[in-house]
Amino acid sequence: MIAHARRGRFARNSQAERIRAATERAASFSHGVDRVHPLAEAALSAGLRRRVEAIEAAFATGGGAGRDEAEAQFRSQLAAASVLGTFCRLVERGFDRDLAHSSDGESAEALIRRWGFHAVDITPCADGRLSGVVDYILRVPPAIVAFRKSYAGAMFDVEESVAHWESVELRRWREARPNAAAEPTRYLKIGVYHFSGGDPAHQGCAAHGHDAARAAAAVLQRLEQFAGAVEATHCCGATVATLLVGVDTDDDAIRVHVPDAHGRASAERYLDNHELYALTRDLPREAAKDAIRDAVARSAGVAVDDAGSEGMRWFCGYLLKNNIGQVDAVRQWHGGAYADRGHTERLIVVGDALDDVQVRNLFFQAQMNTVEEGGADLDIGVRILRGLHEPRGSAVPVLVHVNFDPRIPGAEARARRRAARLREAIATRYAGLAARGLLHVQAVVRGGAGAPLVRVDPLTATESFA
């Protein structure tokens, strides 16, 4: 039985039993690592691998600590500034993020509308191991993602999510984009939590006490609150779809908590892609897809031909199929699991999301409007990055990023003021680190995706990284 529905599973098993089970699973999972899965998508994986190599090459050089305190602080700041400059140049480089495509030639946008959705909103944890969640782990084209915003523990702001939903629905009514409001499609909100199969007590989600069951339950509750808020504030007929997904950051394999026929999900019931991978690896490609669809239907508790749940079930199958390609890539590139199960982030991004450069463990993303609002998330990121950078004699690199719409009068000036305020608030919050040369903060603004990053200096002069 692929679907898991074991209430209290995490509480019942001891830590030693969980680690032993995960180790045995990893050993069996990595057996025959050179065999390519029929759903591997080799061309897509090769393109994603080239991107990883290009990013790693860009960061290949760096500074070290000096011999006396003054020189050490100078070199520490220089190393952090180098990291931020390299990252900004990578953002402006413009990687091709539209590598994923439907194998039958149908566009991803057409597929999700056929499955009953017109927009996808993804909220992962801010943990850097999920910084490639869209392009790598889920392998969905950015064109279908209406919003992607990270929070510690994936605990998103419900009111803000409702506002995002409202903006999408208003555009449907006024402009028929991405489709007309009369079409029977829904907005889909996905919450993504994470855990470590090999070291659950230490490498899980810090925001949820490294407890996978607690993380799943908390994110599911937040998704339910969002759906309830939409209905409460916009009356009958205003409904959204929600989906809970877990990620094993050891190897990027996902769990999909498939909703039942009534759209209800359970934190204890899910499909594990480790098992689906093993189930389908010896099947022909189309038979492998059918096996996934059958497993999704069983998890939902419905027949394969159940019309009412078909759209969500096909979307869940789409994510599972896509993720098998990533799982296979990790097997081929890393022998079954990443050598660095923990954190190796290079910087923290504060403010608005930056999705142009997606790769695992590149940055910790603390998205916020004010430091007071997102201080808890930022504290987690600073603690993680200090542990990584201080021993190497480098300051913690922090990039404040604020987007603006160039069509709106005064938007750039307001964005620059907000970026400057965030930068100063961060320096104040971590004044002790800053005084010791262990924090380096830069601020940039940007007039939309694809536009250059413009640096906001203390005296409000600006310069481009281009």
BELFENKA-V612663 format. One record per helix or strand of 3 or more residues. SS is the DSSP state (h for helix, s for strand). FROM is the first residue (numbers start at 1). LEN is the number of residues. If there is no record, write none. Layout:
# BELFENKA-V612663
SS/FROM/LEN, SS/FROM/LEN
This chain:
# BELFENKA-V612663
s/3/3, h/9/4, h/15/15, h/42/17, h/69/25, h/108/7, s/117/9, h/128/3, h/133/5, h/142/3, s/145/4, h/152/3, h/158/18, s/186/10, h/206/3, h/212/23, s/241/8, s/253/5, s/269/4, h/273/8, h/285/16, h/310/25, s/347/5, s/363/5, h/371/22, s/396/8, h/411/19, h/431/5, s/439/8, s/453/4, s/462/3
